[in-house]
Amino acid sequence: MSQFYIGVTAGSIPPAVPMQFTADDATVGVPVANNYNILSRDTTDDNSNGIQTTVDPNGSDSHYIELTNRVQGTATTVGASTGDIITFTPSVVGTYAFEFRIAAYNTTSSLGAGASVFGAIRFDGVNTNICDLFDEINNDEGAMSGTDLAVVASGASMILRATGYAAQTINWGAVGLYTFVGV
């Protein structure tokens, strides 16, 4: 038996469903079948708040909450080879100050390492220039002290590069944040 007649008043009528949602960047999201997706991700976009919202693609039912000013990557080195963990290519003239957190796992010898790397680059519109040597804090287990991390400039790009050591396979992962100021 239905009890629907109980409480049928103006206050209990279902509310109106929003027809659209507007994100920080003015993109508009539209629910589909009364459903709207709120998702998360990160982006290299520069935003001084460190967070933004966007609808992707514009007009869809997928609204993203994004951590901004963020880069990430992985690489594997076999032996004393190098691996590019993160490549960042600026698009706006100015200075970018970076902080990287790096984790490494040696799959051959079951050893670990972690590091923090700090520094700045300047982009002149054509080339990336390292402002000064990046500073490192290394926490290496045993023979992992034979590894190396470097930040190098190559044309317009900045690269976070790892170097392994003989007869070892090492998996590398890094996350970086940057602060930007320019013209």
KEGUKOL-965626 format. One line per 5 residues: number of its first residue (from 0); their letters; for each residue x, y, z of C-alpha. Coordinates in nm, 2 decimals. Each point is the difference from the previous one (the first is absolute). Layout:
! residues N
NUM> A> X/Y/Z  ... $
! end
This chain:
! residues 183
0> MSQFY> 0.00/0.00/0.00  0.14/0.34/-0.10  0.03/0.27/0.26  0.08/0.27/-0.26  -0.29/0.22/0.10 $
5> IGVTA> 0.18/0.06/0.34  0.20/0.32/-0.02  -0.10/0.12/-0.34  0.05/0.37/0.06  0.18/0.28/-0.18 $
10> GSIPP> 0.31/-0.06/0.21  0.03/-0.37/-0.09  -0.02/0.04/-0.38  0.34/-0.11/-0.16  0.22/0.30/-0.07 $
15> AVPMQ> 0.08/0.12/-0.35  0.30/-0.17/-0.15  0.28/0.24/-0.12  0.03/0.01/-0.38  0.36/0.10/-0.01 $
20> FTADD> 0.32/0.05/0.21  0.26/0.27/-0.08  0.37/-0.07/0.08  0.28/0.25/0.09  0.11/0.02/-0.37 $
25> ATVGV> -0.36/0.08/-0.11  -0.05/-0.34/-0.16  -0.36/-0.13/0.06  -0.10/-0.35/0.11  -0.34/-0.14/-0.08 $
30> PVANN> -0.14/-0.30/0.20  -0.10/-0.31/-0.21  -0.30/-0.20/0.13  0.02/0.21/0.32  0.36/-0.12/0.06 $
35> YNILS> 0.30/0.22/0.02  0.36/-0.14/0.04  0.23/0.18/0.25  0.36/-0.13/-0.07  0.35/0.08/0.11 $
40> RDTTD> 0.34/0.03/-0.18  0.31/0.21/-0.01  0.13/0.24/-0.27  0.31/0.21/-0.09  -0.23/0.30/-0.03 $
45> DNSNG> 0.13/0.31/0.19  -0.25/0.11/0.27  0.12/0.18/0.31  -0.28/-0.16/0.21  0.14/-0.35/-0.08 $
50> IQTTV> -0.35/-0.13/-0.08  -0.26/0.07/-0.27  -0.31/-0.15/-0.16  -0.07/-0.06/-0.36  -0.25/-0.19/-0.21 $
55> DPNGS> 0.16/-0.23/-0.26  -0.10/0.02/-0.27  -0.21/0.31/0.02  -0.37/-0.09/0.02  0.06/-0.35/0.13 $
60> DSHYI> -0.12/-0.15/0.32  0.36/-0.04/0.14  0.11/0.27/0.24  0.37/-0.02/0.12  0.15/0.13/0.32 $
65> ELTNR> 0.37/0.04/-0.10  0.32/0.05/0.21  0.20/0.25/-0.21  0.37/0.09/-0.04  0.08/-0.37/0.02 $
70> VQGTA> 0.22/-0.24/-0.21  0.05/-0.37/0.04  0.17/-0.29/-0.17  0.18/-0.33/0.02  0.30/-0.16/-0.16 $
75> TTVGA> 0.21/-0.33/0.02  0.37/-0.02/-0.02  0.19/-0.32/-0.08  0.36/0.00/0.09  0.18/0.34/0.00 $
80> STGDI> -0.25/0.14/-0.26  -0.20/0.32/0.04  -0.38/0.04/0.01  -0.19/0.32/-0.04  -0.26/0.00/0.28 $
85> ITFTP> -0.17/0.33/-0.07  0.02/0.23/-0.30  -0.15/0.35/0.03  -0.02/0.25/-0.28  -0.11/0.35/0.11 $
90> SVVGT> -0.22/0.21/-0.23  0.02/0.34/0.17  0.31/0.21/0.04  0.11/0.02/0.37  0.15/-0.18/0.29 $
95> YAFEF> -0.13/-0.34/0.13  0.12/-0.12/0.35  -0.03/-0.38/0.04  -0.02/-0.24/0.29  0.02/-0.37/-0.10 $
100> RIAAY> -0.05/-0.31/0.22  0.16/-0.31/-0.14  -0.03/-0.36/0.10  0.21/-0.29/-0.14  -0.03/-0.37/0.04 $
105> NTTSS> 0.28/-0.24/-0.10  -0.18/-0.31/-0.13  0.33/-0.19/-0.03  0.13/0.04/0.36  -0.32/0.10/0.18 $
110> LGAGA> 0.14/0.34/0.11  -0.17/0.34/0.02  0.08/0.37/-0.02  -0.18/0.33/0.03  0.10/0.35/-0.08 $
115> SVFGA> -0.12/0.36/-0.01  0.13/0.23/-0.27  -0.05/0.38/0.00  0.09/0.27/-0.25  -0.10/0.25/-0.26 $
120> IRFDG> -0.01/0.03/-0.38  -0.06/0.30/-0.22  -0.17/-0.02/-0.34  0.08/0.27/-0.25  -0.26/-0.09/-0.26 $
125> VNTNI> 0.24/-0.23/-0.19  0.23/-0.18/0.25  -0.02/-0.12/0.36  0.29/0.12/0.22  0.10/-0.15/0.33 $
130> CDLFD> 0.03/0.29/0.25  0.26/-0.18/0.22  0.07/-0.37/0.09  -0.30/-0.17/0.15  0.04/-0.09/0.37 $
135> EINND> -0.06/-0.36/0.11  -0.08/-0.18/0.31  0.07/-0.37/-0.04  -0.10/-0.30/0.21  0.17/-0.30/-0.16 $
140> EGAMS> -0.01/-0.36/0.13  0.34/-0.17/-0.03  0.13/-0.03/-0.36  -0.28/0.24/-0.12  0.25/0.28/0.08 $
145> GTDLA> 0.14/-0.10/-0.34  -0.30/0.16/-0.18  -0.02/0.36/-0.11  -0.27/0.26/-0.06  0.04/0.31/-0.22 $
150> VVASG> -0.21/0.28/-0.14  0.11/0.09/-0.35  -0.12/0.24/-0.27  -0.05/-0.11/-0.35  -0.12/0.26/-0.24 $
155> ASMIL> -0.33/0.13/0.14  -0.04/-0.30/0.24  0.11/-0.07/0.36  0.07/-0.36/0.07  0.02/-0.18/0.34 $
160> RATGY> 0.24/-0.29/-0.08  0.11/-0.30/0.20  0.31/-0.21/-0.05  0.02/-0.36/0.13  0.30/-0.22/0.07 $
165> AAQTI> 0.16/-0.31/-0.14  -0.21/-0.32/-0.02  -0.30/0.14/0.18  -0.36/0.08/-0.12  -0.15/0.29/0.18 $
170> NWGAV> -0.36/0.14/-0.03  -0.02/0.38/0.06  -0.31/0.21/0.07  -0.03/0.38/0.07  -0.25/0.27/0.07 $
175> GLYTF> 0.09/0.36/-0.03  -0.17/0.33/0.08  0.10/0.34/-0.14  -0.05/0.37/0.07  0.00/0.24/-0.30 $
180> VGV> 0.05/0.37/-0.05  0.05/0.17/-0.33  -0.06/0.30/-0.21 $
! end
